[in-house]
């Protein structure tokens, strides 16, 4: 990871970051009116926050249900062995499986947790039975199906 020179965030930076987390594509003029600054000040601040690494990008969030992805699940994975080869094989599995939208390594009982989206329960079953379980590096799998998402997970807590 590159070493970034970062300045401290002032209250206007915090407000700008908070607003951009809700909608990264909001026009500078709208932000200027909301935050009591000029559009050029907003643009300069945003460029600085991007250059300093506070803003990583502006992805477009898609509606999974509109795309027919009605089942979200978390899959805990225990590996067969603790080795660099196993870790690299899991990373390749994650990169090549579009249903796995996020993955983390963990401490505790599971070695990894995958967040997945599938069209239905049958598709989730196929993903687990035909893709994940047969993988040479996978030892044990535990799935949890999401019933309802209570809070959106894209916004980070910001200093007050």
N, C-alpha and C positions, 0 to 999 in steps of 0.2 A: 504494500500500500504506500502510496506516495506521501511524503511529508508536506502537509499543507500549512501555510502560515494563516492562522485564524485570529481574527479580532474578537473582542467581546461583543456580545449582542446587546443592543440597546432596546428599550421598550417598543420602538417602531419596527425594528427588525423582528422581534417576537410576534407582534401583531401581523406583520406581513407573512411570516412563515406560517402562522396559524391559519390565516386566510387562504394561503396557497395550498395548504394541506387539504382544505375542503374542496377547492377547485383550482387546479394548477393552470387552467387555461383562461382564467378571468382576465379581461383586458386591463392594461395599466391604467386607463382612464377611470374605469370602475373602481379599481383599488385606490386610486388617488382620491376619489370622492369619499370612499368609505374611511380611509385612514387620514384624511386631512393633509395630503401632500400633493405635489404636482406629479403628473404622469412621468416626467423625466426623472424626478427623484425616485419614484417607484422603480423605474427601469434600471437606474444606476445601482440601487440597493439590491435588486434581484440579481443583476450581473455580478456584483460583489459576493453575494451569498452563494451563487453558483461557483464562482472562481475559488472561494474559500472552502468549498466542499460541503456546505450546509444543505444545499439542494443538489440531489443526485440526478434528477431528471424529472420529466413531466409525463408519466405514463397515462394512457387512456384506460380508464376502468370500464370493463364490460359487465353487462348484466348476465350472470350465468343462466338464470332461468329463461331469459329470452333466447339464449343459445342452446336451450334444451339440456342444460347441465343441472339436473334437479337434485342430484345426490352429492353432498359434500361429506368427506370423511377424513379422519386422521388415522394413519396406519403406523403403529409402533413396530419397529424392526429390531430384532436381535440378530447380530451377525454370527456366522459359524466360527470365525477367528478374528482376533484383534491384530491386524497387520496392515501395512501400507497397501499391499495388493488388494486386500478386501475393501479398504476405503476407496481406492481408485475404481474398483469394479462397481461399487455402489454409486459413486459419482457418475460413472458412465450410464448406469441404469436410469438414474434420475434425469440426466440430460437427454436421454433418448425416449423418455416416456412422457408424452404431453399431458396426460392426466395428472401427473405429479406436478403441482404448481408451486410447491415450496417444500423444502427439506431442511432439517436441522440435525446436527449431531447433539447427543445428549449425555448427561451424566445419569447415573441410576440404572434401573433395570433394562431399559431399552437403549440401544446404541444410536438409533435414528428415529425421527418421526417425519412422516410424509403427510402433506396436506394434498388431498386429491379431489377432483371433480369428475363425476361420471354422469351419463345420461339417465341411468336408472340403477336399481339394485343388481340386475343381471349383469350390467356392464361393470359395476364395482366387483362383483363376484369373479368375472372373467379377468379383471385386472389383478386381483389377488391370486387366483388359482392358476392363471396361465402365464402371468408375467413376473409377479413378485416372488411367490413361493418357489417356483422352479429355478430361480437364480442361484448359482453356485455359492454365492457369498451370504445368502439369507438363511438363517437358522430358524427363527420363530417370528411369527407375525401376529399382531393383535390389532383389530380394526374397531374404530368407534365412529358411528354414523352421527353426523350433526343433525340435531332435531330443529334447532333454530339458532340463528346468529343474533345474540343479544346486543353486541356492540361491534361497530365497524373496527377493523384492525389496521387501517392505513395511517391514522394520525398518531404521531408520537407526542408524549407529554413534553411541554415546553416550559422553560423557566418562567416564573411569574414576575 
